[in-house]
Amino acid sequence: MNKNRLKRFYDIDVPVTTCNLQCNYCYITHRNQASAEVKPLDYTLPHIRKALSRERLGGTCLLNLCGKGETLLAPYIVNLTRELLEEGHYVMLVTNGLPTKRIKELTEEIPVELQKHLIIKISFHFMELKSKGLLDKYFDNIRLIDRSNISFSVELTPSDDAIPYIEEIKEVCLKNIGALCHITVARDRTKPGIPILSSLSREDYIKVWGQFDSPLFDFKMRIFGEPRKEFCYNGLWGGHINLENGSLSQCYRLRPKRIFDNPSAPIDFCPAGKCEMAHCYNGHAWLTLGMIPELITPSYLEMRDRVTTDGRHWVGEEMRQFLSQKLSDNNEMLTSKSKQLAMCKNKAQKLVYSVRSLIYHVINGKWSILRTKFQSFVR
């Protein structure tokens, strides 16, 4: 089992809504969940490691740890990261870059060789940092990471109120991290179709934020709003894991199954096939890693790396090699017959799940929810 071959990619939801910022584009802020207490996990860290072992998952995986709030506020996050790295996986951590104590623990307590398999994806919430006088602290923490063997990437979530500050944003990035930050795309989760969160037209949005020359932004805008009709291997070559209840879904909002209860039991890896989302809004990861093999995309490395003004890379050599791979490089493609069988299996599972849900709501007398579920089922 080659430890440097990318076998699967999992986006892991860390159950944290607590946050030390209140960004106006964040739904956690809008729901007043940013002050919620971080709850302990129901599973021990060794148990989670066993449930996500290389043996059980079939090889070395890329694991993305991200909370809805600030991921590094989870008291167990450093130890969990180390467990997964020691298991042999490559790990990504999402943070706003402010929890200095946790960042020091990552750079000081994780062995150097394991650090080379860790990348910290640092969100750049410029308006909040500027208004709270936290820009110096933010960049000091990035320098802590930069001096270690941990890779990093910096990305800005664009908001309309930051447009007048674009030149300042560029200046502070070049001064402190040697390159312009990447730009992601903010999405409005409250509206059908999950559109871009901006008052700008699509054309003006691209014109304004495209000036950062970010491959991440360019690719996200290329696929944003475009439904995926190809066969998707998500579920077979990866998926979405909920760390709170130990469940695995083929992708977001698809039917979950618990995989942590018995960490020794084999996992039924089944591809989603047909995408049920309006568009692949996180396709900068799923698609660049090759969940749809015939789709020509940049590598995931291009979504994260930058070369600084003095010629250094944000992403270290070992991590660069790993993030350059496609899942189709290391996994077998399905035949047309196997794809059809997978689709039939998904339909059967959806039917079973819907019936169970209907029965549950009948038993518990939840008639309004039942009505909605029934209408959806009929459709």
Number of C-alpha atoms within 10 A of each C-alpha: 9 9 13 17 20 25 24 26 25 23 22 22 18 22 21 23 22 23 23 13 18 16 18 13 17 18 17 18 18 12 8 12 16 21 14 12 13 15 12 13 16 12 15 11 18 13 15 21 21 18 22 21 20 19 14 14 17 13 19 22 27 23 24 23 24 20 22 18 29 23 24 27 22 22 13 13 18 18 16 18 24 22 17 23 22 16 16 19 27 27 23 21 21 21 22 22 25 24 17 16 11 17 20 15 12 23 18 14 13 20 14 13 12 19 23 21 24 28 24 24 21 20 20 25 21 22 17 15 18 11 9 10 11 14 18 12 15 21 19 16 17 22 13 16 21 18 10 15 21 24 26 23 22 24 22 19 18 22 20 13 10 14 13 9 12 15 10 12 18 15 14 16 17 14 12 15 20 19 22 25 25 24 25 23 23 18 18 15 13 10 10 8 15 18 18 20 17 17 10 12 10 12 8 11 18 14 11 15 20 15 12 17 13 22 22 23 21 21 19 21 20 10 17 21 16 13 15 17 12 14 17 22 28 27 23 18 28 27 24 23 26 19 19 16 17 21 17 26 24 25 23 17 10 17 15 18 16 15 22 21 14 12 18 14 11 12 15 10 17 21 24 23 22 15 19 15 15 15 18 21 22 15 19 26 20 24 24 26 27 26 27 21 19 10 11 10 16 18 18 24 21 17 24 24 23 24 14 14 13 8 9 12 19 22 25 20 14 13 20 20 13 18 23 15 20 23 24 19 14 15 14 9 12 12 9 9 9 11 19 13 13 17 18 12 15 18 12 12 13 15 13 12 14 17 14 12 15 20 13 13 16 13 10 10 11 12 13 10 12 18 13 10 17 15 9 10 13 6 6
